[in-house]
C-alpha cells in the first residue's frame, strides 16, 4: 500500500496523538512513495520491482522499487559531491555534533512512527522496537556525536628542530550494507560513527526490511544534515550491493551479515581498491555453564533468552550450550520450561514473545538442519518443528538438541534460528576445548561463581566479546563489538568504530 509521502493516514495520526502504541493494524499502514533516498529526497527506483513480505503472516504488503546501476552511481557521485562541497567534513566539529543531537531527538519524537515501520516487515515486535530499538539507536547517534570534537591527531615525539604531526581526515564516501535482523539499530551502527567523523554514507538496507531506514534519512535532513551526506539505494546484494562496493568513488565499506557475503565484499573491495572494510559476520557462540553457578534458574533464563531473542536471528546468538555434566539435566529442564512458555505471534500483537523467522526459505533451512540432526542420532529435548502461528507466517519452535558430536552440522553451521545445541563437559579444560572448536569467534558467555575461573575463560576463549554471568550487549556504547576467525574484521561500536572511519595523514615540519 502506498499513500501520500506525508504519511497522513490513521496509523500515523494515532501514533502522534498517543505515545503508547503497543499494537497496530498492519493493513492500515501507509508507506512512503519512493524507496530510495538520493541527494536529500525520496526517489523511485528504476531497477526490478521486489515484492516485500511480512514474516508474521507471509503477506506481500509492498513492492520495493530497487535502484538501477545509474541510480547507484548517482547516489555515490552525489555523496562525494556533498562530502567535498556541502561543508559537512569541514564544519566546526561541534556543529556536526549539534546536528546529530537534533537527529537523535527526532528519532525519539517519532518513536511510535518508526517502531511501527520497523515492526511491520521485520522480525522485531512492536514492544521491542518501541522500548529498545529506537531509543537505543537515538543514544548511539548521541554517543558518536560527542566524538566529533574530542578525537583528533597527535604531536609526535621528534628531534627539537622538527614538528611531527598525525592528522585525521574522513575517508570521503563510505558504503554501508546493513542486515535485516535489526534494521534501524544495525544501520545506525554504520551511520553514526561515519557521519560524525565527517564522511558521506551510501547505505543499502536489506531488501526484506527497506522502509524504516528511509524515514531515518528524512529525519536526518530535518535535523540539518546536508543533502547527499546520507543516501539510500535499495535492491539485492548481487546487483545493487556489489555495484555499490565496487564503485570507484567509494573509499571504505562496512557490512554486517553472513561470512559468505563478507568474503564476496572483500573480493569486490580488493579488485576495485584496495579499500578498507569493516565486517561483522557469522557466529556460533558458546555459552559455558559451570556447576558452581549460584543461581541455576537465573542462568537458565539468560541462556534461553540468548537463543530466543529475535527468534535466534542475531549474529551473537548464544546457540551452543556447553554445560558441566553434573548439572546438565537440571539446566536443560529449566531452559525447556522457558522455551515452552514462549508465544509465537505477529510482531504487531502485544502478546508476542517469540518473533517469526524472516521468510519461508530460512524457515525451511532451519527445519532441514534440525531434521537431519535428529535423523543422525541426536536427542530432541524439546521443539523440533514449525510453530503454530498465523496462516503463512514463519515460526519455529524453540528447540534443544543434545547428544551431539562436534562434527554435526547443527554444531558447525550458523543456523540463525531458535535452536540450542547442548554438549556436556567434565572439567574447565574440556569446556574451553569444546567452545573453541569452531570456525567462528564472534561472542561467548561464561556462567560461574568463581571469579578466577571466569577470568581464565575470558583469556582462553577465542571470541571478540566474552560476557560473564550475562549474555548480550548493554547500552555501553564504548565497548566495541566484532569477531575473530571467520566472524569478521574490525569493530563496530566503541572508539574503534569512530577511528575506523578516519584515515591518518602524517606531517613533518622542519624549523
Order of alpha helices (4+ residues) and beta strands (2+ residues): alpha-beta-beta-beta-beta-alpha-alpha-alpha-alpha-beta-beta-beta-alpha-beta-alpha-beta-alpha-beta-alpha-beta-beta-alpha-beta-alpha-alpha-beta-beta-alpha-beta-alpha-beta-beta-alpha-beta-beta-beta-alpha-beta
